[in-house]
């Protein structure tokens, strides 16, 4: 029993973010990109920070990478088709707003 407690303590201390990652379904109401390399999505039903960030309302990511451009395209597709999208939050990443590392279109 003592070994199990030690193992759990090591996991909690040395594996930050374990268990905090979660996916959320949203309907996209607006998509925006800016010249500083960030993209933003505004969910239609509002958005309360899931990562404990300073502000609510938007989800953001870096758009100046190939992955970021693909995510932006996915967000635009969700906006124009009306399909819902799934975004992944890690529970900790902020850039004033929640930072996501995944956007998936759901039908």
MARTI-441804 format. One line per 8 residues: number of its first residue (from 1); their letters; for each residue y, z, x of C-alpha. Coordinates in steps of 0.25 Angstrom, whole numbers, plus 5000, padded with zeros to 4 digits. Layout:
BEGIN
NUM = a = Y,Z,X  ...
end
This chain:
BEGIN
1 = xxxxxxxx = 5000,5000,5000  5009,5003,5011  5007,4989,5017  5011,4983,5004  5024,4991,5003  5027,4987,5018  5025,4972,5015  5033,4972,5002
9 = xxxxxxxx = 5045,4979,5010  5044,4969,5021  5044,4957,5011  5057,4963,5004  5064,4966,5017  5061,4953,5024  5059,4942,5014  5073,4942,5007
17 = xxxxxxxx = 5074,4935,4994  5059,4937,4990  5057,4936,4975  5072,4933,4973  5071,4918,4972  5070,4912,4957  5072,4899,4950  5082,4898,4938
25 = xxxxxxxx = 5083,4887,4927  5097,4882,4925  5104,4871,4917  5114,4864,4926  5128,4863,4920  5136,4858,4932  5133,4854,4946  5143,4854,4957
33 = xxxxxxxx = 5144,4850,4972  5155,4854,4982  5159,4848,4995  5156,4862,5002  5141,4858,5000  5137,4866,4988  5132,4862,4975  5133,4871,4962
41 = xxxxxxxx = 5126,4871,4949  5131,4878,4936  5120,4882,4927  5123,4880,4912  5119,4894,4907  5127,4901,4918  5122,4907,4931  5122,4921,4936
49 = xxxxxxxx = 5119,4922,4951  5104,4924,4954  5107,4926,4969  5117,4937,4967  5129,4928,4971  5144,4930,4969  5145,4920,4958  5138,4915,4946
57 = xxxxxxxx = 5138,4902,4939  5133,4892,4949  5121,4889,4958  5124,4883,4972  5117,4876,4984  5121,4868,4996  5122,4853,4992  5124,4848,5006
65 = xxxxxxxx = 5109,4847,5009  5098,4837,5004  5092,4849,4996  5106,4853,4991  5108,4838,4987  5095,4837,4980  5098,4850,4972  5112,4845,4968
73 = xxxxxxxx = 5105,4832,4963  5095,4841,4955  5106,4849,4949  5113,4836,4945  5101,4831,4938  5099,4844,4931  5113,4843,4926  5113,4829,4921
81 = xxxxxxxx = 5099,4830,4915  5100,4844,4909  5087,4848,4914  5087,4863,4919  5086,4866,4934  5079,4877,4941  5087,4884,4953  5081,4893,4963
89 = xxxxxxxx = 5089,4906,4967  5084,4914,4979  5091,4927,4974  5101,4928,4986  5108,4914,4990  5122,4913,4987  5134,4904,4990  5143,4911,4980
97 = xxxxxxxx = 5134,4906,4969  5119,4906,4969  5112,4897,4979  5100,4889,4974  5090,4882,4983  5083,4874,4972  5086,4866,4959  5075,4860,4951
105 = xxx = 5077,4852,4938  5068,4857,4927  5065,4849,4915
end
